């Protein structure tokens, strides 16, 4: 599922987490991923044991010689 329509000047984390939390049933786990800037994306996982988050760099595309 895609969350679309956020204005470009809005940081996505809060609306994404709000949407996922409201969509989850009771203590249902969820995993969301979203672009944080032009070179990074973030993955957030919520379980009954807590929330984990990590940001990853987007590697440049390899070119074949």
N, C-alpha and C positions, 0 to 999 in steps of 0.2 A: 504494500500500500504506500502511496506517496502523499506527503503533506505538501501541498503547493499553495502558492498565492501569498507567501510572506513578502512584505516589502524588502527590497535589497538592503535597506539601512537597519533592519532588525536583526539582532543576534538570534540565531535559530534555537539555541539550547532550551530556553525557558518555554517557548511555545511547543517545541517538539516533546519535551517531557510532560507538559500539561496534557497534550493530546494523547500521548501513550498511556499516561496514568488514568485518564478518563475512559479510554477504550478498553483497558484491562479489566477483567472481572475479578473482584475481591483482591486476593494476593497473587493473581496470575503474573507469571514472569513475562518480561518483555525485553526486547533488544532493538535498539534504534541506532541508526548511523546517519550522519549528516555532514555536509561540507562546512568547515568552519572558516576557511579562506581559500585562496586560489592554490595553496600548496599543502593543505591539511584537511583531514576529516576526523571525526570523533565517533566512537562507538560507546554507547551506554547500555549496560545490562542491569535490570532490576530483578532480584530474586527475593524469596522470603528471608534470605540471610543478609540482604542489604543491596547497595547499589555500587557498581564498579564502572569506572569510566577510563578511557585511554584515548589519547590523540595520536594520530599517525601521520607521517609525512607522505605525500604523494610523490612517488619516484618518477623522474623523467622517463619518457618512453625510450626504450632501447632501439637503436637503429642497427640493422644488419649490414656489415660491410660488403 
